Amino acid sequence: MDPEAGAAAPPPPPPPQNQAKQKQKASWRSVLLLAYQSLGVVYGDLSTSPLYVYKSAFAEDIQHSETNEEIFGVLSFVFWTLTLVPLLKYVFIVLRADDNGEGGTFALYSLLCRHARVNFLPSCQVADEELSDYKKDGAGSSPKTSFGSRLKSTLERRRVLQRLLLILALIGTCMVIGDGVLTPSISVFSAVSGLELSIAKEHHKYVEVPVACVILIGLFALQHYGTHRVGFLFAPVVVLWLFCISAIGLYNIFHWNPHVYQALSPYYMYKFLRKTQRGGWMSLGGILLCITGSEAMFADLGHFSQLSIQIAFTSVVYPSLILAYMGQAAYLSKHHVVDTDYRIGFYVSVPEKLRWPVLGIAILAAVVGSQAVITGTFSIIKQCSALGCFPGVKIVHTSSKIHGQIYIPEINWILMVLCLAVTIGFRDTKSLGNASGLAVITVMLVTTCLMSLVIVLCWHQSVVVAIAFVFFFGTIEALYFSASLVKFLEGAWVPIALAFVFLIVMCIWHYGTLKKYEYDVQNRVSIDWLMSLGPSLGIVRVRGIGLVHTELVSGIPAIFSHFVTNLPAFHQVLVFLCIKSVPVPHVRPEERFLVGRIGPREFRLYRCIVRYGYRDIHKDDVEFENDLVCSIAEFVRTGSAGPSGANEDNLKDEDKMTVVGTSATHADGIQMSEDNVDDVGVAGSSRMEIRSPPLIKPRKKRVRFIVPESPKIDVEARDELRELMEAREAGVSYILGHSYVRAKQGSSFVRKMVINLGYDFLSRNCRAPTNAFSAPHASTLQVGMVYPI
C-alpha cells in the first residue's frame, strides 16, 4: 500500500482564466490606491484654487453688477479653462509624453535629448545609448516624416538652436521654482483670509499676515522630517476639503440659483468680454488661477501612474471644482451688495455656522498643497543638478522606500525667506495672484512648445498635428499670458525677477562646467606617456586602491600627472573613476558600471564609469566601494579586458569598456566577503575562494572573493584578483581634483565677470559634484590645480 495514498492531495491550481481575473483585480486595486494617494500629493494646490479665484478676478478690473453678466462670464471662463487645459491638454495628451514614467519640464527636455543629439551633457557616450531605458521608447529611431527628419538634422547641426532649447527648458524650470515661492504664500494667505469675516475690518490685516507667516515658518521648519511621516494624512485632508467645497457648492446651487448651469455656455464668455472689454481681458489674470497646480499632474507623474492620475482628476477633482465654482457663482448672483472687497471671496458663500470648521480644513488643505509644490521644487532642482545645470547642493533622502521624497536644506531656507518676503511685502491676494498667475502660465507655455517638438520627433506624428496643438492650446495660454504680463507693476514682476536670478545662476554654472570639462579634454595625458613609465609608472606603488575622481570618460586627467609630479607615489591598484548622469530617469543596477583597463594588465590601471539617472539615489561610500571592487573583479574574471599590450593604444577607451552590474545583479558571478580574520568560513561546493596570503601581523578585516568554479579562470586573472583583494584589505583612498577656474589672459570683460566672479563664487560656496558619492573625509585627498579657460 502506498504510504501517501491517504494523504490529502494538494488543491488543484486555479484555471488560467481565474488567475487572469485575480491579477486584473489586483492591478485595479493598486491603481485605485494610487489614485487615492495622488489626491494628497498632486492635487492639493489645484484643489485650493477656489479660495482666491473669484476674489482675484474681481479685485479691481471688473465690478459685480445686478445683471450678473460678470459673475456668469467668469464662471464660464473658469469652466472652459478647467476643461481645456487640465482635462484635455494634461490628462489626455501631455501625460502620455512621459520620460520612462517621469514627468515635468526637464523630463520633456530629456526625452528630446534622446531622440535627437541636442543635449549639452559633456560626458555623453555612445555606450549610454545602449541603456535599456534609453531605447525603451524608441529613442534613436528616425522620424517617419520628411519634416521630422529635416527638423532633427537641423537641431543636431545648429548649436544655437540647441542652446535656445536648453534655455527654454531652464526658463520653465525657473518658473517652477518661482511657483514654489508663490504658491505657499497665496494658498496659506487665502486660507487664513477667512478670519476677515470674524474680525473687525481695521484689525484683520494685523492678524492675517502674522498668522500666515507663522504657518509658513512651521511648514518649512518641518521639511527635514520628510513627507512620509505625515503623508498618510495628505489624501484624507484633500478628500475632506473636496467634499466640503462640492457639498457647499451643491447647497448654494439649489438654495440660491438652480439655473446657474446655464452660465457654462461659451456664449456667456462672449457677453462678458463685450460688456467689460479691456477690464474683462485684464481680469483673466485672476481667472487663470483656477488652473494653478495643473502642471503638478505632469511633474509628479514619477510617483504615480498615468491611469491613476487620470482617474483621480476626472472622477473626483474635476467635478468637485466645477461644483465649487458654480456654487460660489450661484450665491453671488443673488448678493449684489458688495461693500468691501472681501465680500466677493470664498468664505462669504460658506454658511455662517460652517465657517470655522471650513477655515480649519482650508488651512490644512493649503498646507498640503504647499507641501506638494515644495517637494516638487526639490525634485526639479535635483534633476537640474544631476544634469549639470544647477550648482551642487546637499540632497537628503527622507524616505528609504520612496525615492522621490528628498529634502534640500539650502533651497528650503531660501524658499522660506522668499515666501515670507512676498507675503509681508504684498499682504493681499491680488498682488500674490498676479505673481502666481504669470509663473503658472509661463510653465504651461514652455510645456506647449516642448510638446510640439515631442509630437514630431518622439511620437513621429505629422507637423500638422504639432501646429494644431500649438495653435489651439498656445492661443489660450497666450491670451492668459498677455493678461498676466499687463500686471507687471502690480506683482507680476516677482516671478520674472526670481526666474531671471535663477536662470543667470544656472547659465553661469552650466557654462563654467562645460568650459572646465573642455579644458580637461584638451589637457588630458596621453596613453603613450603612461606606457613609457613602465609597470611601476616610475613611482613607488604602495598598498591599497586609489580612486582618482575625474569628469573624463576617456584619457588620463591632467590632475593625475600633476599629482605624481609633485608626489611620486601611488597605490598598487589605480582606478580612474567617473560618476556621471545620463538623460534617463533611472539606470538599471545591471547596467550601472562601465569597466575597462588602461594599458597592459600588469599596470593594474582601470577605468570605471558609474552611470546614474537624474532621479537615481547615490549609494553610501561603503556599499559603493564594495560594488565598485566587485565590478572590477567580475570584469577581470570574465576576461572582458579586450586586447592588451602594443595594440591597445590604437583603440579608444570607450571601445574597451564592458558593462558590469552591481554585485546584487550577478548572483552567479564574483561575490565579495569581508570577515574578521578569526571568522573566515569555508566556501560551498559549487564555488571556490580566492584569498589573500596570510601576514605575520593580521589585519582587522580579510577580504575574500567567492568565485564560481565554472568557467575556469587563468593564472594571470587569479593573480590579478588576489592583488585586488590585498589592495581592498589595505583600504580605499579617494583622490579628488579641486580646480580653481580662471579666465585666461586676453578674455573679454563679460567672460572674466562670468568665470572669475560668478562661477568662482558658486563653486566656492556650493557643494562640489564629487560629494555625490559621499567620500569619507579620513580617506580623501584633494589635489588643487588652476584651470585657465
N, C-alpha and C positions, 0 to 999 in steps of 0.2 A: 504494500500500500504506500502511495506517495505521501510522505510526511507533510507536504504542503497542500495536500488536496483540501483539507478542511479549513485552511486559512482563508481569510476574507480576500477576495480578489480586488485589486485596485480599481477605483472608479474609472470608467472609460473616459477618454479625453472628450471635451465638448466638440461638437461638429464645427467645421470651419466657419459656417455662417454665424454661429453664436459667438465665436472668437472675434469675428469682424465686428459684430454688433457691440461686444464689450469694449473693444478698442475705440470704436467710434463714440460710444457713450463716455469713455474716459477722456477722449480728446475734447469733446464738447464740454465736459465738466471743467477741464483745465482752461479752456478758452473763456468760459463764463466767469471763472475765478479771476483770470487776468483782467477781464473787462471790469469786474467789480473793483479790483485793486487800482486799475487805471483811473477810476473816478477820483481817487485821492491824490494821485501823483500828477496826472496830466491835466485834469480839468478844474483844478482849484482856482486858477486865475480867470479862466473863461466864465466860470460859474458865478464869480463875484462881480462881473461887469454890470448887472442891473443896479448895483449900488450907486453908480455915478454916471450912467449914460445919459439919462434924461436931464439930470442936473447940469452936465457939461454942455448938452445940446442947447439948452435954454439959458445959458449963462448970461449972454448979452446980445447975441446976434439976432435972435428971434424972440417974440413975445407970445405967450399963451393967450388966445382970444376966445370970444364967445362962439365963433364959427367952428372951432375945433379943427380947422384945416391944418394948423401947425402940428398939433399933437398926433393927428392921424397920419400926416405926412411923415413925421419922424418914425412912427410905428411901422409904416410901410417900408421906409428905408431900412430900418433895423431888421425886419423880417427877410427882405430880399438879400440884404448883405449877409446875414447869417446863412441863408440858403445857398447863395452862390459861392461864397469864399470858404468858410469852414466845411460845409457839407459837400458841395460839388468839387471844388478845387482840391482841398486837402484830403478829405475822406476817400473820395473815389479816384483821384488822379495822382496827387503828389505822394501819397503813402506807398504807391507802387514803385517809386524811384528810390528804393532803399539800397544802402551800400552793405550788402550781406547782412541785412537785418537792422542796420544802424540808420539813423536819420539826422537831419539838420543841414545847415548851410555847408559845413565843411565835408559832410558825407556826400553831398552832391558834387562838390569840387573833387573829392577823392574818386568818385565814380567816373567823372570826366577824365581825370588823370590816367586812369587805367585803360580807357578806350581810345585815348589819343595821348601822345607823348608831350604833354603840356605842363608837367609838374616841374617845380624848381627844387626838388629834393636833390642835393648834390651827390649823395652816395647811392643813387639808384643803380641797379644791376639788371642784366638780362635774366639772371637766375631768379630774381624776385617775381618775374612774370610767370614762373612755373609754379608758384604757390597755388594751392587748391582754391583758396578764397579769392585769389586774384583772377582766376579763369572761370570762377563759378558762374558768373552771369554773362559769359560770352565775351569777356574783355579781350581786346586784341583782334577780334574779327572785324573785317572791313564793312563799312556801311553798305547797305544794299542799293541805295540810291546814288545816282551820279553826283547830286548836290552834296550829299553827305560825305562822299569820298573827297570832293573838292574842299569842303569845309574842314575836314580832318587834316588834309595835307597843308592847307593854308595855316591852320593853327599850329601845326608842328614846325612849319618853316619860319613863321614870324614871331620873333621873341617879344615884340611889342604887344601883340595880341595875347601872348601867354602872360605877360605882366599885367595887362588890363584884366584878364580873367582872374588872376590871383588877387588883385586889388579889389575887384568886385566881391569876391568871396570874403576878403578881410573886412570890407565895409559892412556886409551883412553880419559878420561875426561881432564887429564893434558895436553895431546897433543892438545885438542880442545882449551884450554886456551892459549897454546903456539901459535896456529894458530891465535888466537885473537890478539896476539902481532905482528906476522909477516905479516899477510895479509894486514892490513892497510899500513904497511911500503912499501911492494913491489908493491901494487896496486897504491898508490899515487906516489911513486917514478918513477914507469914505465910510468904513465900518464904524469908526469912533464918532463920525459926524451925527450919528443917531442921538447923541447926547444933546444936540441943539434944541430938540423938541421938548426937553425936560428941564432946560436951564434957561435963565433969562438971556435975552439977546446980547446984552452988554457983557455977559460973563462967559458965554460958551466958548468964545475964541481963546480965552485964557485957560480953558480946561482941555480942549481938543488936542492942541499941539503938544502939551506935556504928556498927556496920556498916550498919544500916538508915538512919541519919542521913547517912552518907557517900554512900550510893546516892541518897538523895533530893536532897541538895545537888547532886550531879553531874547528876541528871535535870533539875532546874530551871535549872542553870547552862548547860545545852546547848540550852535552848529557843530562844534567839535565832538559832540556826543553821537552825531550821525542820525539820519532819519530812521534807521531800523529800530531804534529804541521806542519811538513814538509813532512809527509809520503805520502800525496797525490801527491807529485812531484816525488816520487821514481819510480813508474811504468812508467810514461811518459819519464823520463830520460833514463831508461834502454831500453824501446821500441825504443826510438830515437837512442840510441847507437847501438842496434842490427840492426836497419835499415841501419845505416851508414856503419857498417862493412860488412854486407851482400851485400849492393849496391856496395861498393868499391871492394869487392871480385868478384862480377859478372863482374864489369868493367875490373878488372885485368885478369880474366879468358878469356874473349872474346877478350880483346885487346892484351894480351901478349902470352897466350898459351892455346888455347881451348882444347888441348888434355891432360891437366893436370889431368883429371878424371881417366886416366889410372893408375896413381900412387896410387889409392885407393886399388889396388890389393895387397893381402898379399905377393905376390912374391917380391915386392919392399922392404919389410922388410928383407927378406932373402938376397937380393942383398946388402942392406945397412950394415947388420951385417957381411956379407962375406968380404966386402971391408974394413970397418972401424975396425972390430974386437973389441979389448979392448976399443978403443976410442968411438966406437958406443955404447957399453954397458954402459960406463960411462956417455954418453950424455943422457941416458934415465932419469937421474935425472932432466934434463931440460924439456924433453918431458912430464914427469909426471905432470908438472904444468898445462897442458891442462885440467885436471880434478879437480883442486883445487876448492873448493866450492861445490863439489858434495854431500858431507856429509850434507850440509845445506838443501838439499831437504828432508832428513830424520829428521834432527834436528828441522826444522821449521814446521813439519807436524801438530803440535797442533794448529797453527794459520790458517791453510787452510785445505783442504780436499785432500784425496789421488787422487781422479779423477782430481781435478783442477791442482795439481802439475804435473800429468802425461800429461794432455792436453797442459799445458804451455811449457813443455820441448819438447815433441815430435813434436808439430806443429810450435813453434816459436824459442826456444833457440837452439835446436839441429841443424836444417837446417841452421840457421844464423851462428853458429860457424863453421860448415863444409865449408860453402861458404867463410867465412873469411880466414880460414886456406888454402883453395885451392887457393884463390886469392893471398895471400902472396907467396905461392909456385910458382904460375904462374909468378909473377913478378920476383922473384929471379932466376927462371930458365932461364931468358933472361938477367940477370945482374950479371955477374961473377966477376967484378972488385970490390973487397971489400977492400978498402984501410984502413978503420978503423972499429973497432968492431961494432960501432953503425949503420953501413950501412946495417946490416942484420936485423935490428929491424922492428917494425910495421910501424912506421911513414914514412919510406923510400918508402913503397909501396902505400902510400896515394898520390894522385895527388897534386902537389905543391899548387894549388890555394885553395885546401880544407884543408890544414894542420892546419891552425889556428882555423877554426871552429871545426874541428875534435878534436884538442887539448883541446878546452874548454869542449866539450861533454865528452871526455875521462876522464878529471879531475872530472867532475860531476859524471860520472858512477863509477869511483874509490871511490869517497866519499860514494856513495850509497852502493857499495859492502862492503866497510869497516864498514859502519853503521850496516849492517845486521850481520856481524861477531861479532862486539862488543856487539850488543843486544843478540846474541846467547850465547856469553860468560857470560853475566849477568844471562841469564836464566839457564844455566847449573850449575853455582855456586849456585844459589838459590836452585836448586834441591839437590845438594850435601849438602848444609847447612841444608835443611829440613830433610834429611835422616841421619844427624849426621856425615857426612864425611868432613865437612869444618867448620872452626870457624864461629861464628855468625857475620854477617855483617848487616849494615843498608840497608834495601831494600825500595826504594821509588817507588811507583806506579805512573807512569807519565800519565796514561790514566785511566779514570773512566769507560770506556766502553770495552777496550781490556785488558784482564787480563795479557797477556804475555809481555806487554810493561813496563819494570821496569828499574830502574837506581840504581846502587850500587856505591856510591861516592868513597869509599876506592879502590875498584877494578878499577874504571875508571881512577883514577890518577896513580895507579900502572901501568896499561896498557899504559897510555900516556908516562910515564917516560921510560918504556922499549921500546916502539915504537921509541921514539926519540933516545934512546941509540943505537939500532941496525941500524937505518937509518944513524946516524952520524958515527957510527963505521965502517960500511961496505961501504957505499957510492957507491955501484954498484949493478946492478940487479943480477949479477952472484952469489955472496955470499948470497944475500937475497933469491934467487931462491933455492939454495941448502938447506938453513934452512927451508924454507916454504915447499919444497917438502917432506922432511923427516917427518915433522909434519903431513902433509896430508895423506901420505901413511900409517903411523902408526895407525892413527884413522881408516882407512879402513881395515887394518889387524885385529884390535880389533873387528870391526863390523862383519867381516867374521867369526871369532872364536865364538863370541856370537851367531851369526845367526845359526851356525851349531848345537848349543845346543837348540835353539828355534825350529829348524826344527824337532828335535827328541822329546823334552819334551813338547812343546806347540802345535805344529802342528801335532804331533803323526805320523810323516812320518817315513819311513824306514831309517835305518842307512846308507844304500847305497846312498840315496838321499843326506844326510848330508855330506858324504865323497865326493861325486861328486861335491857338492857345494864348499867345502873347497879346493879340489884338483884343480878345474878349476879356480876359482877366486883367491884362495890363491897363486897359481903358478904365475899368472900375477902380483899380488901385491908383492910377494916375489922378483920377478925379479926387479921391480922398487925400492923396499926397499933396496936391496943389492947395486944397483947403487947409491942410495942416501947416504947410510951409508959409502960408499967409500969416499965421500966428507966431512968426519967428520971434518978435519982440515980446510976446506975451507968454513965453515959456518954452516955445519950440526950439529955442537956441540951445537948450540944455543938452538934448541928445546929440545935436550936431557938434557941440563943443566936446562932449565926452568921447564921441566916436573919433573926432579929429585927434585928440590926445592919444587914445589907444592905437589908432591907425599909424600915427607917427612912431610910436614905440615899436609896433610890430614891424613896420617897414625898415626902421633902423636896425633892429635885431636881425631880421632876415637878410638884409644887405650885408651886414658885418659878418654874419655866419657864413654866407656864400663866399665872400671875398677871402675869409680865413681858410676855408676849405680849398679854394683855388690856389692859395699860397702853398698849402700843404702838398697839393698835387704837383705844382711846379718845382718844389724844392725837395721832393722825396729822394731818398738814397737809392741808387741803382743796385740791382742784384749782383752786378759784376764786382762792385766794391765789397760787398759782403762775402762773395765767394773767394776773393783774393785774400781774406783774412785767415782762411783755413777753418777746420772744425772748432777750434777754440776761440774763433773770432778775434784772435790777437789780444784777448783779455783773459783775466782769471775767471773761471766758471765755478761759482760757489753752489752749495746745495740749495734746493728749493725751486719753486716755479715763479717766474717773473711775468706778470701780466702788464704788458705795455699798452695802455689805452690810446687808441688813435681813432680819428674820424675817417681815415682812409680805408677803402675796401681793397686796395691793391698797392703794392710797393712798400718800401720801408720809410717810416716817418722820419723827418729831419730831427725830431726830438730824440730819437734813439742815438743817432751819430753824435748829437750834442752831449748826450749823457756819457757815452763810452769814451768820448774825447777827454772829458773832464774827470771821469771816474772809471778807470779801465778794469772793471769787474762786473760780472753779471751772473745770473742764475744758470744752473745746468740745463733747465728746460725754459725756453723763452716762447711766450705766446703773444702775438700781436692781436689784441682784442678790439673789435669794433662793435659797438652796440648802436643799432640804428633802428629807425622806424620806417615802415613801408606803408604805402597808401591803401591799406586794408584795415578793417576794424580789429581783427584778431588773426594771429598766426598760430596754426596748429602746433602742439608740442612736438609732433613727429617731424616738423619742418623748421624747428626753431634755429638749429645751428648749421652754419656752413663752415666746414673744416678743411684745411689744406696744409700742405707742407711747403716751407720756403727753403730752397737749397737741398742738398743731399740729406739722407736720413741721419747721418752721424752728426749733423749740425744741431739736431734737436730744436729746430725752429718751426713754429706752427703759426698759422693764421686762423683765427676763429671769428666769424661774423655772427653775431646774435641778433636775430630779427624779431621785432615786436610790432604788433599793430598799434594804431593810435589809441585804442581803448584797452590794451593789454595791461596786466599788472606785472610789474617787475619784481622778481623774487628777492628774498633777502640774501645776504652775502654768503652764508654757509650753504644753503641749498643751491645757490647759483654756482659756487665753486665746485660742488660735487657733480652737478650736471655738466659743467664745463670739462672737468677732468674725465668724466665718463664718456663724453662725446669724442674727446681726443683719443681715448683708449679704444673706443669702438672703431674709430677711423683707422687706427693702427692695425687692429685685429682683422678687419675686413679686407685690408690690403688695397684700399681705395686711394692710395697715395699718388697714383699716376707715375709718370716717368721721373727718374732721379738722375743726378749726375750732370753731364755736359749738356744734354739736350733740354734740360729743364728750364734753362734761361731763355729758351726760344718761345716758351709758352707764356701766356698771360696768367696771372694769379687766378683770375676768375675762372679760367678753363680748368683749373686743377681742383676747384672746390667741390666737396662732397656734402650732400645734405645728410645730417645726422640729427636724430631726435633726442629728446631728453631721456634720461635713464629709465623713466617710468614707461616710455613708449616702446622700448625694445626689450621686453622681458626675456627674450631668447638670446640677448646679447650680453655684453660685459656688464656686470654689476659690481659696485664698489662697496666694501665693508670696512668700517673703522671700528677697531676694538682696542681695549686695553691689552697690553702685551700678555698678561696672565690669563686673558679670557678668550684666546684665539680658539675657534672651534674647528670642526672637520667638515669639509665640503661634502655635498651629496654625491651620489654615484654617477649622476649624469653630467656633472660639472667638475672642473679641475680648478685649482687655485694657483695663482702666481703671487708669491710673497717676496718681500724684500729680504735680503740676507740679515741675519741677526747681528747685533752690535754688542760690544762688551758693555757699554753703558746703554741700557734700554731706554727707548723713548716712552713718552706718556701714551701715545697712540700708535697703533700699527695699522697700515692700510693694506687691504687685500683686494685683488681683482679676481672675481669669480668668473671664469671663462668657460663657455660651452666647449665640450670635447670635440664637437664637430661644427665646422670643419677645422682641421688641424692648422695650427699657425706655425710659421717657420721660426728658426732660431733667432734671426735678426729682430723679428717682431716681438718675440718673447723677451729679448734683452731690452728692447725699447720700452716695453710695458713695465719691466722691472725697474728701469731707471725712472720712468714716470711715477711709479709708486714711491720710490725713495724721495723724489722731489716733493711729492704731495705730503709725505710724512714730515718733511723738513719745514713745510709751510708755504703759503702763497703770499707774494708781495705785489702790491699794485703800484705801478709807476704811471703817474698822471702828468700830462703836459699842461703847464699853466702858462698860457700865451698872453702876452701884452701886445695888443694891436695898436699900431701907429700908422697914420697916413704917411706915405713915403714923400721924400722931398720933391717939390715941383707940383704937388697936388693942388687942386683948386680950393678956394676958401670953403665952399659948401662941403666938399669931401672931408676936409680937415675937421669941420664942425661935426659932421656926422660920425666920423671914426674916432677922432681924438677926444671929443666931448660926449656925444650921445652914446655910442656903442661902448666906450670905455667906462662910462658911468653905469650903464646897465650891467655890464659883465662884472664890475666890482661889487655891485650891490644886489645881484641876483645869484641864484644857485647855478653852479656850472653843470653842464649836461652830464659830466662824469659821475655826478652824485646819483644818477639814475639807478645804479646797481648797489648803492649803499656800501661803498668800500670802507672796511674798518680802519679807523684812524691809526691804530697801532701798526698796521701793515702797509701804510700808504706813504709813498714818496713822491713829492711834486718836483717837477723839473721846469724851471722858468725859462722862457725864451721870448724875444721880441720879434713880432711879425710886422715888417714894413709892407703895407699893402696900398 
